[in-house]
Amino acid sequence: MRWLPALFAIMRREALRFVHQRERFISALVRPLVWLLVFAAGFRAALGLSITPPYQTYITYEIYIVPGLCGMVMLFNGMQSSLSLVYDREMGSMRLLLTSPLPRWWLLTCKLTGSTVISILQVYAFLAIAAAFGITMPTVGYVAVLPALMLAGLMLGALGLALSSFIKQLENFAGVMNFVIFPMFFLSSALYPLWKMAESSRLLHNICAFNPFTHAVELIRFALYGQFNFAALAWVLIATAVFGALALWGYDPARGLIRKRA
């Protein structure tokens, strides 16, 4: 019975932090909207894309990149949430949280759940603004995408959590964020199909296919059209388990004690 109050308390804390950081919400919406409304026309003209995705329907490039931009919102929010974890650790609040009698994996899961829920709200706000500009998805997709967004958010949040456990100073985190975010985003299927990447370089295609963010985007893309991608789901679950295990290992107090003694 103590587990649920801890979950609600941590989620409430994450929500209050988000409410007091309005710039974070605005930047989370402006960034993908710029890509959607400004850069999409240039990318479409430069790449000459005629997209026929697995759902066998011709779509415009703007509609094609909507799932990738949803993934962008979740990727940036996951990294920003991990930035707050580094700050909490420096201020001592993270250490206080981990000393509670609840299991460490549950406390970290609560942090991930709180940040993921906030990411999902940002994604739906982005989808609503995109729909206002006439860029819409099938109606069933807005409901079917919710589980995909939850899984993708947990995976990206676990990645940010794992990174925050190995970063010792807040000043170093900005460089690490750029080193992780931009390769993951550009070396994925968020902006262009994998078959288009294969036409230019087989090596880049293989890197994109191995990128966990690619499979998170594909999971969201299929779900937005009411379809299911089992391969993408498997990749996302495996990546979540790996990143979560790294986060648990990184936030192990015994490991920190051994390092201090050494």
One Martini backbone bead per residue (centre of mass of N, CA, C, O) as a GRO file, in nm:
protein
  262
    1MET     BB    1   0.051   0.066  -0.010
    2ARG     BB    2   0.317   0.250  -0.041
    3TRP     BB    3   0.357   0.267  -0.353
    4LEU     BB    4   0.134   0.458  -0.462
    5PRO     BB    5   0.201   0.719  -0.304
    6ALA     BB    6   0.480   0.742  -0.432
    7LEU     BB    7   0.388   0.773  -0.721
    8PHE     BB    8   0.206   1.028  -0.684
    9ALA     BB    9   0.423   1.210  -0.557
   10ILE     BB   10   0.629   1.205  -0.791
   11MET     BB   11   0.434   1.297  -1.014
   12ARG     BB   12   0.360   1.564  -0.878
   13ARG     BB   13   0.645   1.681  -0.877
   14GLU     BB   14   0.683   1.675  -1.186
   15ALA     BB   15   0.437   1.855  -1.250
   16LEU     BB   16   0.525   2.107  -1.091
   17ARG     BB   17   0.788   2.148  -1.241
   18PHE     BB   18   0.655   2.187  -1.519
   19VAL     BB   19   0.470   2.430  -1.451
   20HIS     BB   20   0.730   2.614  -1.363
   21GLN     BB   21   0.832   2.534  -1.678
   22ARG     BB   22   0.722   2.691  -1.949
   23GLU     BB   23   0.959   2.683  -2.148
   24ARG     BB   24   0.952   2.376  -2.188
   25PHE     BB   25   0.679   2.362  -2.335
   26ILE     BB   26   0.738   2.557  -2.566
   27SER     BB   27   0.992   2.415  -2.680
   28ALA     BB   28   0.847   2.137  -2.730
   29LEU     BB   29   0.665   2.274  -2.964
   30VAL     BB   30   0.845   2.450  -3.149
   31ARG     BB   31   1.047   2.249  -3.261
   32PRO     BB   32   0.850   2.059  -3.430
   33LEU     BB   33   0.702   2.290  -3.583
   34VAL     BB   34   0.941   2.384  -3.748
   35TRP     BB   35   0.983   2.116  -3.896
   36LEU     BB   36   0.689   2.095  -4.011
   37LEU     BB   37   0.649   2.404  -4.145
   38VAL     BB   38   0.949   2.455  -4.270
   39PHE     BB   39   1.139   2.193  -4.339
   40ALA     BB   40   0.953   2.003  -4.501
   41ALA     BB   41   0.962   2.139  -4.777
   42GLY     BB   42   1.269   2.109  -4.821
   43PHE     BB   43   1.291   1.801  -4.785
   44ARG     BB   44   1.097   1.720  -5.010
   45ALA     BB   45   1.252   1.857  -5.243
   46ALA     BB   46   1.536   1.726  -5.193
   47LEU     BB   47   1.438   1.411  -5.181
   48GLY     BB   48   1.186   1.324  -5.346
   49LEU     BB   49   0.937   1.211  -5.196
   50SER     BB   50   0.752   0.890  -5.225
   51ILE     BB   51   0.532   0.771  -4.994
   52THR     BB   52   0.499   0.408  -4.908
   53PRO     BB   53   0.396   0.269  -4.656
   54PRO     BB   54   0.279  -0.014  -4.495
   55TYR     BB   55  -0.025   0.112  -4.530
   56GLN     BB   56  -0.073   0.177  -4.838
   57THR     BB   57  -0.038   0.510  -4.844
   58TYR     BB   58  -0.046   0.808  -4.964
   59ILE     BB   59   0.176   1.067  -4.843
   60THR     BB   60   0.292   1.326  -4.699
   61TYR     BB   61   0.568   1.447  -4.551
   62GLU     BB   62   0.434   1.576  -4.305
   63ILE     BB   63   0.295   1.311  -4.212
   64TYR     BB   64   0.548   1.133  -4.190
   65ILE     BB   65   0.701   1.316  -3.955
   66VAL     BB   66   0.516   1.312  -3.707
   67PRO     BB   67   0.629   1.065  -3.548
   68GLY     BB   68   0.919   1.180  -3.527
   69LEU     BB   69   0.829   1.436  -3.363
   70CYS     BB   70   0.719   1.282  -3.128
   71GLY     BB   71   0.993   1.159  -3.059
   72MET     BB   72   1.135   1.428  -3.009
   73VAL     BB   73   0.976   1.514  -2.764
   74MET     BB   74   1.058   1.262  -2.591
   75LEU     BB   75   1.363   1.292  -2.608
   76PHE     BB   76   1.396   1.576  -2.483
   77ASN     BB   77   1.239   1.517  -2.222
   78GLY     BB   78   1.419   1.287  -2.121
   79MET     BB   79   1.676   1.465  -2.096
   80GLN     BB   80   1.555   1.684  -1.906
   81SER     BB   81   1.489   1.490  -1.676
   82SER     BB   82   1.786   1.405  -1.630
   83LEU     BB   83   1.880   1.686  -1.552
   84SER     BB   84   1.712   1.697  -1.288
   85LEU     BB   85   1.863   1.459  -1.156
   86VAL     BB   86   2.136   1.597  -1.131
   87TYR     BB   87   2.031   1.824  -0.954
   88ASP     BB   88   1.919   1.646  -0.725
   89ARG     BB   89   2.193   1.519  -0.653
   90GLU     BB   90   2.338   1.786  -0.575
   91MET     BB   91   2.107   1.866  -0.354
   92GLY     BB   92   2.004   1.561  -0.222
   93SER     BB   93   1.714   1.450  -0.304
   94MET     BB   94   1.792   1.177  -0.431
   95ARG     BB   95   1.915   1.050  -0.179
   96LEU     BB   96   1.657   1.071  -0.009
   97LEU     BB   97   1.480   0.893  -0.190
   98LEU     BB   98   1.671   0.627  -0.181
   99THR     BB   99   1.623   0.597   0.151
  100SER     BB  100   1.378   0.467   0.123
  101PRO     BB  101   1.190   0.163   0.185
  102LEU     BB  102   1.180   0.139  -0.106
  103PRO     BB  103   1.248   0.027  -0.393
  104ARG     BB  104   1.461   0.142  -0.630
  105TRP     BB  105   1.304   0.055  -0.890
  106TRP     BB  106   1.039   0.202  -0.812
  107LEU     BB  107   1.144   0.492  -0.793
  108LEU     BB  108   1.248   0.506  -1.086
  109THR     BB  109   0.976   0.438  -1.217
  110CYS     BB  110   0.830   0.689  -1.114
  111LYS     BB  111   1.005   0.889  -1.264
  112LEU     BB  112   0.944   0.779  -1.546
  113THR     BB  113   0.636   0.810  -1.540
  114GLY     BB  114   0.620   1.114  -1.498
  115SER     BB  115   0.781   1.198  -1.758
  116THR     BB  116   0.600   1.042  -1.961
  117VAL     BB  117   0.332   1.187  -1.914
  118ILE     BB  118   0.439   1.463  -2.000
  119SER     BB  119   0.516   1.379  -2.287
  120ILE     BB  120   0.233   1.298  -2.383
  121LEU     BB  121   0.104   1.576  -2.351
  122GLN     BB  122   0.293   1.711  -2.558
  123VAL     BB  123   0.216   1.538  -2.801
  124TYR     BB  124  -0.088   1.610  -2.807
  125ALA     BB  125  -0.041   1.910  -2.847
  126PHE     BB  126   0.105   1.879  -3.118
  127LEU     BB  127  -0.126   1.729  -3.268
  128ALA     BB  128  -0.330   1.960  -3.238
  129ILE     BB  129  -0.170   2.174  -3.395
  130ALA     BB  130  -0.139   2.013  -3.655
  131ALA     BB  131  -0.448   1.989  -3.706
  132ALA     BB  132  -0.491   2.299  -3.735
  133PHE     BB  133  -0.302   2.273  -4.013
  134GLY     BB  134  -0.413   1.987  -4.153
  135ILE     BB  135  -0.241   1.761  -3.990
  136THR     BB  136  -0.365   1.443  -4.004
  137MET     BB  137  -0.495   1.155  -3.852
  138PRO     BB  138  -0.633   0.891  -3.771
  139THR     BB  139  -0.855   0.857  -3.524
  140VAL     BB  140  -0.751   0.583  -3.403
  141GLY     BB  141  -0.452   0.679  -3.360
  142TYR     BB  142  -0.491   0.864  -3.101
  143VAL     BB  143  -0.537   0.600  -2.927
  144ALA     BB  144  -0.323   0.380  -3.019
  145VAL     BB  145  -0.061   0.559  -2.938
  146LEU     BB  146  -0.043   0.553  -2.628
  147PRO     BB  147   0.126   0.291  -2.574
  148ALA     BB  148   0.365   0.377  -2.752
  149LEU     BB  149   0.437   0.631  -2.591
  150MET     BB  150   0.492   0.490  -2.325
  151LEU     BB  151   0.724   0.307  -2.420
  152ALA     BB  152   0.906   0.526  -2.542
  153GLY     BB  153   0.929   0.697  -2.282
  154LEU     BB  154   1.062   0.479  -2.108
  155MET     BB  155   1.312   0.437  -2.281
  156LEU     BB  156   1.417   0.735  -2.285
  157GLY     BB  157   1.415   0.771  -1.978
  158ALA     BB  158   1.617   0.541  -1.918
  159LEU     BB  159   1.847   0.669  -2.071
  160GLY     BB  160   1.862   0.930  -1.903
  161LEU     BB  161   1.904   0.785  -1.632
  162ALA     BB  162   2.170   0.648  -1.705
  163LEU     BB  163   2.329   0.908  -1.768
  164SER     BB  164   2.289   1.053  -1.489
  165SER     BB  165   2.457   0.831  -1.323
  166PHE     BB  166   2.748   0.923  -1.482
  167ILE     BB  167   2.703   1.221  -1.408
  168LYS     BB  168   2.863   1.459  -1.189
  169GLN     BB  169   2.807   1.725  -1.358
  170LEU     BB  170   2.603   1.972  -1.477
  171GLU     BB  171   2.796   2.099  -1.700
  172ASN     BB  172   2.825   1.816  -1.871
  173PHE     BB  173   2.531   1.757  -1.985
  174ALA     BB  174   2.500   1.919  -2.248
  175GLY     BB  175   2.708   1.762  -2.416
  176VAL     BB  176   2.576   1.484  -2.384
  177MET     BB  177   2.305   1.550  -2.510
  178ASN     BB  178   2.415   1.619  -2.795
  179PHE     BB  179   2.561   1.341  -2.834
  180VAL     BB  180   2.275   1.185  -2.826
  181ILE     BB  181   2.039   1.325  -2.972
  182PHE     BB  182   2.134   1.381  -3.269
  183PRO     BB  183   2.215   1.096  -3.358
  184MET     BB  184   1.941   0.961  -3.290
  185PHE     BB  185   1.766   1.139  -3.478
  186PHE     BB  186   1.923   1.136  -3.761
  187LEU     BB  187   1.976   0.811  -3.711
  188SER     BB  188   1.675   0.776  -3.842
  189SER     BB  189   1.314   0.756  -3.930
  190ALA     BB  190   1.200   1.051  -3.872
  191LEU     BB  191   1.273   1.199  -4.175
  192TYR     BB  192   1.342   0.914  -4.319
  193PRO     BB  193   1.359   0.644  -4.480
  194LEU     BB  194   1.550   0.362  -4.489
  195TRP     BB  195   1.555   0.324  -4.800
  196LYS     BB  196   1.687   0.602  -4.848
  197MET     BB  197   1.948   0.541  -4.693
  198ALA     BB  198   2.037   0.289  -4.864
  199GLU     BB  199   2.099   0.453  -5.130
  200SER     BB  200   2.363   0.595  -4.995
  201SER     BB  201   2.408   0.392  -4.727
  202ARG     BB  202   2.458   0.093  -4.570
  203LEU     BB  203   2.581   0.180  -4.300
  204LEU     BB  204   2.365   0.386  -4.218
  205HIS     BB  205   2.133   0.189  -4.228
  206ASN     BB  206   2.239   0.003  -3.999
  207ILE     BB  207   2.248   0.217  -3.781
  208CYS     BB  208   1.947   0.291  -3.793
  209ALA     BB  209   1.843  -0.004  -3.734
  210PHE     BB  210   1.995  -0.006  -3.440
  211ASN     BB  211   1.837   0.225  -3.345
  212PRO     BB  212   1.606   0.267  -3.097
  213PHE     BB  213   1.458   0.520  -3.206
  214THR     BB  214   1.352   0.398  -3.465
  215HIS     BB  215   1.152   0.196  -3.320
  216ALA     BB  216   0.990   0.408  -3.173
  217VAL     BB  217   0.888   0.550  -3.428
  218GLU     BB  218   0.756   0.299  -3.562
  219LEU     BB  219   0.557   0.245  -3.336
  220ILE     BB  220   0.412   0.517  -3.367
  221ARG     BB  221   0.344   0.507  -3.669
  222PHE     BB  222   0.164   0.255  -3.666
  223ALA     BB  223  -0.032   0.349  -3.440
  224LEU     BB  224  -0.145   0.602  -3.598
  225TYR     BB  225  -0.268   0.360  -3.807
  226GLY     BB  226  -0.371   0.106  -3.636
  227GLN     BB  227  -0.098  -0.052  -3.601
  228PHE     BB  228   0.140  -0.333  -3.575
  229ASN     BB  229   0.487  -0.360  -3.446
  230PHE     BB  230   0.670  -0.615  -3.334
  231ALA     BB  231   0.968  -0.542  -3.378
  232ALA     BB  232   0.960  -0.266  -3.240
  233LEU     BB  233   0.863  -0.368  -2.966
  234ALA     BB  234   1.103  -0.549  -2.902
  235TRP     BB  235   1.322  -0.331  -2.913
  236VAL     BB  236   1.203  -0.147  -2.692
  237LEU     BB  237   1.206  -0.354  -2.461
  238ILE     BB  238   1.507  -0.415  -2.465
  239ALA     BB  239   1.609  -0.124  -2.426
  240THR     BB  240   1.464  -0.074  -2.157
  241ALA     BB  241   1.607  -0.300  -1.999
  242VAL     BB  242   1.896  -0.198  -2.039
  243PHE     BB  243   1.865   0.093  -1.932
  244GLY     BB  244   1.746   0.013  -1.658
  245ALA     BB  245   1.991  -0.152  -1.560
  246LEU     BB  246   2.192   0.083  -1.573
  247ALA     BB  247   2.042   0.264  -1.371
  248LEU     BB  248   2.051   0.073  -1.130
  249TRP     BB  249   2.359   0.055  -1.124
  250GLY     BB  250   2.417   0.366  -1.102
  251TYR     BB  251   2.210   0.387  -0.829
  252ASP     BB  252   2.398   0.226  -0.649
  253PRO     BB  253   2.512   0.275  -0.334
  254ALA     BB  254   2.734   0.058  -0.316
  255ARG     BB  255   2.903   0.158  -0.555
  256GLY     BB  256   2.965   0.438  -0.434
  257LEU     BB  257   3.108   0.332  -0.179
  258ILE     BB  258   3.334   0.177  -0.321
  259ARG     BB  259   3.451   0.423  -0.472
  260LYS     BB  260   3.523   0.590  -0.220
  261ARG     BB  261   3.718   0.384  -0.094
  262ALA     BB  262   3.907   0.377  -0.352
   0.00000   0.00000   0.00000
